[in-house]
Amino acid sequence: MFPRNRKWLWLLLTAVLAFQGCWRDPETVKRRYVASGDKYFAQGKYKEASLMYRSALKKDAKFGEAYSKLGETELRRGEIREAIGALRRAVDLLPRDENPAGRLADIYLAIYATPKNHNAAVLKEVQQLADQLLKHNPNSYHGQRLTGFLSICPKPLPLSRKPIRCVPTNPIYCSRWPRRSFRTKNWIRPRRCYAGSSRRPPTSLPLTIS
C-alpha cells in the first residue's frame, strides 16, 4: 500500500507544482487580469476593470490589448487624458488593429468640436491616424471614414492678434454690416471701409480678430 500511496503523492505534488508554475507565468497572469477586467467592464464596474487592466500592464508593459481596453474603460469613466494616453500606446503597439486608432480619432474629433480646441493641430492628429490606417490597409474602414470627414470638414479660421488693414481689396473683414466675433460671439460695430469704391480711405482702419 505504501508504494502505491507514494506514487499518488508524487502525482499530486507534480500537479500542484505545475499549477503554481502556470499561475506564476507572466503570460498566463496578464491574460487572467484582462479576463477579470473584461468581466468587470461588462458589469459596468469601470474602476475595477481599470485596476485589472493596469495590473496586466504591470506584468507586461507592452501589452497592446490591455492598453486598448484600458483606454476604453477610462473613456467610460470620463478620464479623457488617461484614455488618450492609453489609446496612443495601443496604436503604437497594435498598428494593424483599427479599433484603437478609430476610437482615438473619434475622441480628437469630439475635442475639435469644442470652441477652445477648434484648431488645425487637432485635425492634424486625426489626419496622421487616418494615414497610418490606410498605410497598413488601403481598404481600412476607419481610415476611409476619417479621410472622408477631413475632406468635407471646414478648416479652422486663422486667429491673429495683429491688426488687419481695412482696404477695398479685403471685403471679408471690411463689411458695412454688423458681424460677430469668432471667439466671444459678441457683436462688433460696423466700420466704413469704402468697399466697392475706387477712392482709398483717408486712413487705415485697423481691425483685430478677437
Secondary structure, 3 states (H helix, E strand, C coil): CHHHHHHHHHHHHHHHHHHHHHHHCHHHHHHHHHHHHHHHHHCCCHHHHHHHHHHHHHHCCCCHHHHHHHHHHHHHHCCHHHHHHHHHHHHHHCCCCHHHHHHHHHHHHHHHCCHHHCCHHHHHHHHHHHHHHHHHCCCCHHHHHHHHHHHHCCCCCCCCCCCEECCCCCCCCCCCCCEECCCCCCEECCCCCCCCCCCCCCCCCEECCC
